[in-house]
């Protein structure tokens, strides 16, 4: 029998206090709407709890395990509605108040923080030592470190610095039974527990609740310069190939849709960002422009550059339509985007895309009604799969996710993933049905 929010609150009150518990009837309107988007349409809204320490977090999970409550982990909730619809969660556990900076080893270029610290707050603290975490995820002003790792949301700079897994050196999490587990460490050379860190990264809270992380740092770049290129798809594909084969060292190389071309026009765009010393990035930008005589171009610096990258991020932070994560072979990225563009044009659908050339992973926003969305999502997924890739529905109307598998996974690892789920969460208490294959 499903426990009521008030009954759950009465059990948790001795652990965290009444002020750290919110029942559905007390939710703010925006919280209510965001949470409803993450659940099956017929699901009861869960009780919300905000532990203030890792000890409280472990005790809350142990209590949930004792009463067989299904749990939905979250940070600030910015990506709460990403992935599959959650089925039957009775307790939402937020790490938002676990936001301490535990250790900053500036000499080792590492930092250890609790999972609920917001990235924007961490970057501000690190900037005093001229260092930073080389991540630019969605909702960068709200996203927590734990949420970024759980959703594996790195951003455009992964071209130079790698993905979330490459920056994660150590991790602590709470198991289904309330036991704390730790892997890795703060030393860059330390690879102990690396497999465990890989498993938790991108697991969408299906294996445990991340409580603490140690991350690799980099020196802050002194300055930056962005070159936006626009033209026919074939020309963009050619310059992309030449760029990747060159000795240039950009930090971001993104394919973008025509509506994101900073005032230029073309079938497709290529956005290239250089960061570092002023002289170096000036020379690299000039060398790139010498390769692009047949393309429109615009160079952005200082405030104009920052505004442009913020606009790209905001275009993918949507409240309507469907937001998808897409991936394919790098060599097929341009062709895949053009196939999606044609499918959208046939249906009169407005689309936006930002795809990192490194691994050809990015985000696709589709703006249309549910019937059109279902049709074009199926087509776009087919195009990605034909290019040895994937399409995951991150954010979409619950009715669309209920009728169309959010993950659409066709690989051969589902059996292994089920075994891992059974080992880490044998009672299937964490994020029920949110992950691949309903895990």
N, C-alpha and C positions, 0 to 999 in steps of 0.2 A: 504494500500500500504506500502511495506517494505521501511523504510528509508535507504538511502545510508550511508556508514561510514563517508563520508565527511560532509553530512548534520547533522549527529549526533555530529560530532566533533565541528561543528560551534556552536551548542547549548550548548555544555559542556564547551567550551573554557572560557566563562566568569566566570565559577564556579571554575575550577581547573587550568586553564592556558594551553596553547598549549603544554608545555613541559610534561604534565601529560597525554597526549592523543596519542595513536598510532593507525594508520589506517592500515588495512591488508597489503597494498603494502609496508609498512615500516617494516614489521615483519622480524626478523632474521630467518634463515632457520630452526633452531631447534624449535623456537617458532611456526613457521608456521606448521611444521609437528605435533607437540604435539597438537595444537589446532584442526587441521584437524582430528585427531584421536578421538576427542570428539564429532564430529558433524556428522549428516547424510551426506553421500557422496555428495548429491546434494545441501547442505546448503551453503549459502554465509557466508564467514568469518566475524565475528563481529568487530566492533570498540572496542578498548581496552582503558580503563581509569584507572588511578591510583590515587585515592584520597589520600591526605596527612594528613587528619584529620577526626575525626568522624563527624564533622559538614559538611565537604565537601562530605563525603560519603552519608549522609542523603539528601543533596541537589541534588546530582547526581541521587539518587533513586527517589526523588520527580520529577525531570525533566523527567526521564524515564517513570514514571507513567503518567505524564501529556501528553506525546507523545505516550503512549502505546507501548513503546519499551520493548521487552522481554530481560531479563537479565540473564547472567550466572555468578554467584559469584565464585571467586577463591582466593587462597592465593598466593603462589609461583608458582602454576600450576603443582606441582609434581604429583598430583592425578587427574588432570583435565580430563583425559580420562577414569576414573573409572566410572562404572555404565552404564546406558542406553545412547544411542546417543541423543544429544540435537537437538531439532527441531526448527529452526527459530529464534535462539537468535541473536539479533542485537547489543547487548552491553555486553562485558565482563568487569566485575568490579573486580579489584584486590585490596585486602587489604594489599598488600605487603609493602606499605609505612606507614601503620598504625602499627608501631612497637615499641611503647614506653612501658617501664615498668612504670606502674602508681603507684603501691604501693606494697612494700614487707614488710609484717608484720611478721618478723622472729619469734617473740615470739608466735604468733598464728599459725605458720606454714601455712601461706597462701600468695599468690601472686596474684596481679591483673595486667593484661597486655592487650594491644591492640591485636586484633586478628591476625595481620600480623607479629607479632614477630616470628622469627624462633625458634624452640625448642632448637637448638644447642646454639643459642645466650643466650636464657633464662637460660639454664643449666649452662653456664659459669658464668653468673651474680650470680646465686644462690649458686654456689660452693664456693664463697667467704665467705658465711655464713654457709658452710658445710651442705647445703640442696639441694634438687632436686625435680623435677617432675618425678614421677615413671612411665614413659611411654617410650617405645622403639618402635615407629611406623616405617613403611616403609619410606624410604628417610629421615631418621632422621637428616641428615645434611642440608636438604632443607625445610622440611615440616614446615609450620606455625602452631601456636597453634589453630587458627580458623579452618584451614583445617583438622587438626587431629580430632577435635571435630566433624566437619561436616561429616567426613567419618567414625567416630567411630573406629579409627585405633589405638589400644592400644599396641599390641605386647605381647611378651612372659611373661613379668613380671605381666601381669594381673592375673596370678595364685596366686600371693601373695597380690598384691595391688588393684586388681579389675580392671574393665574396665574404659573407659573414663568417663562414667556417675558417677562413684564412686569418681572421683577426681574433678569433676566440682561442685563448690559451688555457683557460680553466673554467670550470662550471660547477655549481652546486645546485641541487634540486631536491625536492621533497617527493618521496615515493607515495604510492597509493595508500600505504598503511601509516604514513606520517613519519617514516624514517628519513633522515637527511643523508644524502649521498654527495660525495665530492670527487671530481676527477680533474687531472691536470694541475697546473700551478702558475705562478706569476713569471717564471723565467722563460724567455723566448725559446731556449733550447729544449725545454721540458715537453716531451710528447706523451707522457704517461696519461692514459685515459683518453687519448685523442679520438678513438672510435666512439666513446660515449658522448663526447662533445658533438661529433658528427650526427649521431642519432637524435640528440635533442634539438639540434639546429634544423628548423623547418618542420618540426613535428606538430605544430599548431596545438600545443598543450595536451597532446594525446598520450604522452608517456610519463608525465610528471609536471610539477610546477617549478620552474626555474626560480631560484632564490638569490643567486649571487654569480657574478661573472668576472673573469679576468681577461682584459683585452690588450692587444698589441696597439701601441701608439706610433705616431709619426710626427716629425717636426712640421709646424704650420708652414704652408707655402707662403713665400714673401708676396707674390702677386700672381695674377692670372689673366688669361686672354682667351676669348672664345671666337672661333670662326664658324659662321653659318653658311653652308653651301646649298644651292638649290638648282634643280634642273630636271632633265628627263631621267627616268629610272635607270636606264642603261648607263648613262654617264655617271650617275651617283654610284652605281655598282662598280664601275671601273676605277673611280677615284678612291673608293673605299679599299679596293684590292691593292692599289698602289700605295695608299697610306699605311696599311697593315704590313706591307712588305718593306717599307722604308725604315730608316733609322730614327725617325721621329718618335718622341715618347710622350704622347698626350695622356692625360689622366682620364678623359672621357671621350668616347667616340659613339655617338648615338644617331641612329636613323630616326627621322621624325616625319609625321604626316604633313601635308601641305598647309594646314591651318596653323602650324607652329614654326613658320619660317621667318619670323622677325621682319615681316614686311616684304619679303622676297616672294617669288612665284615659281612653281615647278610641280612636277609629278610627285617628287619626294625630296627630302632634305637630309643633309648630313651635318651634325653639330660636333665640332671638335674643340675640346678644351685643353689648354696648356697651363700648367701651374709650376711655379718655381721662381728662380731669379729673373729679374726684369729683362736682362740682356738675352738670356737663354730662350725665354718664351717669345720674345720679339723675333729672334732669328728663326725659331721653329714655325711660328705663324707665317713669316715671309716665305719660307721654303714650301709650306703647304700651298700657299696661294700661287706659287709658280707652277704647281701641278694642275691648276684648276682654271685655265684660261677660257674654257668653254662653258663655265658655270657661273651663275650669279653668286655673289658672295657679299658678306657683311661681317665686319670685325667689331666685336663688342668688348669693352673694357670698363673697369670701375663700376659705377652705379648701374649703368645700362646692362652690363653683363650679369650682375646679381639679380636685377629685375627680370631678365630673360629666364634664368634658371629657376627662379621662384615661380614664374608663369608656367613653365613646363611642369613643375611639381603640382601646382594648383589645378592644372588641366586634368591630372590623374587623380585628384582628390575629389571625387564626385559624390553627389547625393542622389542622383537619378540615373536611369539607364543601367548599363552593365559594365563593370570593370573586370577585365580578364588579364591574367598573366599568360604570356605566350612565349614559346621557345621553339627553335628549329636549328638546323645546321646553319652555320654562319654563311656558307656559300649560297644558301637558299633564302636568306633573309629578305633581300630586295624583292625577289620573285613572289615570295609568300605574302609580303605586305601589299604588293600590287594586286594579287589575286583577291585579298580581303577588300581592298579599295574598290575593285570592280563589283564584288558581291554587294557591298554597301551602296554603291551608286545605283545598282539595279533595283534595290529596295527603297531608295531614298533615305538611307540612314546616314546620320552624321557620325563620323568616326575620328578618333584621335589616337595617335600611337607614338610611344617613345621606346625604342628598342636598342639596347646596348649591343654593339657589334661583337663584344667579347662573349662568345657563347650564344649570341643572338637571343638574349632573354630580355623581355621588357613588358610593358603594359599597353593594353588596348582598351579604349573607352568607346562604347557603342551607345548612341542615344536614339531610342525608338520605343514603341509600345511593345508589350510582352510577346505578342504573336510574331512581330517582325524580329524581335531579339532572338527568340528561339530558333528561327530559321537561319539567321546570319551567324549565330554562335555555332550552330552545327556545321555550317559551311566553313567558317574560319577554323574550327577544330580539325576538320577534314584536311584543309590545306596545310596546317601545321604538322599533322601526323604524316602526311605524304612527304614532308620535308624532315622526317625523323624527329619531330618535335611534339609539342603538347599545347593544350589550351586549358587553363584552369579558371573557373568562374570564381573570382574573388568576392566581388560585391554585385548583387543582382536582386531583383524582387524575389521574395521567398517563393512565390508561385512558380517562377521560372526555375529556381533551384530544386523545387519539389518535383518538377516534371523532367528536369534534365540533370544528369549527374554532374555535380560541380567539378569533379576532378577528371572524369573521362579517361581514367588510366587504362592503358592497353599493354603495359609492360608485363614482364614475367616475375616481378619481385613481390607480388601480393602475398604469396604463401609465406615468404620470409618475413614480411611486415606483420602478418597475423601472428606468427610465432613470437616476434619481438613484443607485440602488444600483449600477448598472453604472459610473457615473462615479466614485463615491466608493470602491467596493469591487469592482472588476471581476472579481476571482477568488473573490468570495463567501466570504471568510475569516472575517468577523466575524459572530458570533451566527447561524449558519446555520439558517434556517427559524423563527427566533424571532419575526420581525416579521410585519406584515400580508402576506397573500398568499404566505407561505412565504419571504419575503425574509430 
